[in-house]
């Protein structure tokens, strides 16, 4: 399993009743696409999160992290607290 920490920069798709998301996130290695079900996790643009999953190559949408877990990382500075 791969683990990345990234800042959520966009929500491409969401189904809040199931907790399924397709996210754009900015990590140290650049912009990545993350997809997965995260029921009970308050996903929002601007939050930092740790994702656990495996990389897959989608025929239409390209390289994505198929995440099985998401943990929001609260930021300790003023901007992070306001965003959270």
C-alpha positions as a Markdown table, in Angstrom:
| # | Residue | x | y | z |
|---|---|---|---|---|
| 1 | Unk | 0.0 | 0.0 | 0.0 |
| 2 | Unk | 1.1 | 3.5 | -0.8 |
| 3 | Unk | 0.7 | 6.4 | 1.6 |
| 4 | Unk | 0.6 | 10.1 | 0.5 |
| 5 | Unk | 0.0 | 13.3 | 2.3 |
| 6 | Unk | -1.6 | 16.0 | 0.2 |
| 7 | Unk | -3.8 | 19.1 | 0.3 |
| 8 | Unk | -7.2 | 18.7 | -1.2 |
| 9 | Unk | -7.4 | 21.2 | -4.1 |
| 10 | Unk | -10.6 | 20.1 | -5.8 |
| 11 | Unk | -13.6 | 17.8 | -5.6 |
| 12 | Unk | -14.2 | 16.3 | -9.0 |
| 13 | Unk | -17.1 | 14.1 | -7.9 |
| 14 | Unk | -18.8 | 13.3 | -4.6 |
| 15 | Unk | -21.7 | 11.1 | -3.4 |
| 16 | Unk | -22.2 | 12.2 | 0.2 |
| 17 | Unk | -24.7 | 9.4 | 0.9 |
| 18 | Unk | -22.1 | 6.8 | 0.2 |
| 19 | Unk | -19.0 | 8.8 | 1.1 |
| 20 | Unk | -17.4 | 8.2 | -2.4 |
| 21 | Unk | -15.2 | 11.0 | -3.7 |
| 22 | Unk | -12.9 | 11.7 | -6.7 |
| 23 | Unk | -10.5 | 14.3 | -5.5 |
| 24 | Unk | -7.7 | 16.5 | -6.9 |
| 25 | Unk | -4.9 | 16.9 | -4.4 |
| 26 | Unk | -1.5 | 18.6 | -4.3 |
| 27 | Unk | 1.3 | 16.6 | -2.9 |
| 28 | Unk | 5.1 | 17.1 | -2.9 |
| 29 | Unk | 5.2 | 15.2 | -6.2 |
| 30 | Unk | 2.6 | 17.3 | -7.9 |
| 31 | Unk | -1.1 | 17.1 | -8.5 |
| 32 | Unk | -2.7 | 13.7 | -8.0 |
| 33 | Unk | -6.1 | 12.2 | -8.4 |
| 34 | Unk | -7.5 | 10.3 | -5.5 |
| 35 | Unk | -10.7 | 8.2 | -5.5 |
| 36 | Unk | -12.3 | 6.2 | -2.8 |
| 37 | Unk | -15.1 | 5.9 | -0.2 |
| 38 | Unk | -14.5 | 7.8 | 3.0 |
| 39 | Unk | -17.8 | 7.6 | 5.0 |
| 40 | Unk | -17.7 | 9.7 | 8.1 |
| 41 | Unk | -14.8 | 11.9 | 6.9 |
| 42 | Unk | -15.5 | 15.6 | 6.4 |
| 43 | Unk | -13.7 | 16.1 | 3.1 |
| 44 | Unk | -13.3 | 19.8 | 2.0 |
| 45 | Unk | -11.1 | 21.8 | -0.3 |
| 46 | Unk | -8.1 | 23.3 | 1.5 |
| 47 | Unk | -7.7 | 20.5 | 4.1 |
| 48 | Unk | -4.5 | 18.3 | 4.3 |
| 49 | Unk | -5.1 | 14.6 | 4.4 |
| 50 | Unk | -3.2 | 11.4 | 4.5 |
| 51 | Unk | -4.5 | 8.8 | 1.9 |
| 52 | Unk | -3.6 | 5.1 | 1.9 |
| 53 | Unk | -4.2 | 3.0 | -1.2 |
| 54 | Unk | -2.6 | 1.7 | -4.4 |
| 55 | Unk | -1.9 | 3.4 | -7.7 |
| 56 | Unk | -4.0 | 2.3 | -10.7 |
| 57 | Unk | -4.1 | 3.3 | -14.3 |
| 58 | Unk | -7.6 | 4.1 | -15.4 |
| 59 | Unk | -8.2 | 3.7 | -19.2 |
| 60 | Unk | -10.0 | 7.1 | -19.5 |
| 61 | Unk | -8.9 | 9.2 | -16.6 |
| 62 | Unk | -5.2 | 8.1 | -16.2 |
| 63 | Unk | -3.2 | 7.5 | -13.0 |
| 64 | Unk | -5.2 | 7.5 | -9.8 |
| 65 | Unk | -4.7 | 6.5 | -6.2 |
| 66 | Unk | -7.4 | 4.0 | -5.3 |
| 67 | Unk | -7.6 | 5.0 | -1.6 |
| 68 | Unk | -8.9 | 2.7 | 1.1 |
| 69 | Unk | -8.4 | 5.2 | 3.9 |
| 70 | Unk | -8.4 | 8.9 | 4.5 |
| 71 | Unk | -7.3 | 10.8 | 7.6 |
| 72 | Unk | -7.7 | 14.6 | 7.8 |
| 73 | Unk | -4.6 | 16.3 | 9.3 |
| 74 | Unk | -5.5 | 19.4 | 11.2 |
| 75 | Unk | -3.1 | 22.3 | 10.6 |
| 76 | Unk | -1.9 | 24.1 | 13.6 |
| 77 | Unk | -1.6 | 27.6 | 12.1 |
| 78 | Unk | -4.4 | 30.3 | 12.0 |
| 79 | Unk | -5.2 | 29.6 | 8.3 |
| 80 | Unk | -5.5 | 25.9 | 8.9 |
| 81 | Unk | -7.8 | 26.3 | 11.9 |
| 82 | Unk | -10.1 | 28.6 | 10.0 |
| 83 | Unk | -10.2 | 26.2 | 7.0 |
| 84 | Unk | -10.9 | 23.3 | 9.3 |
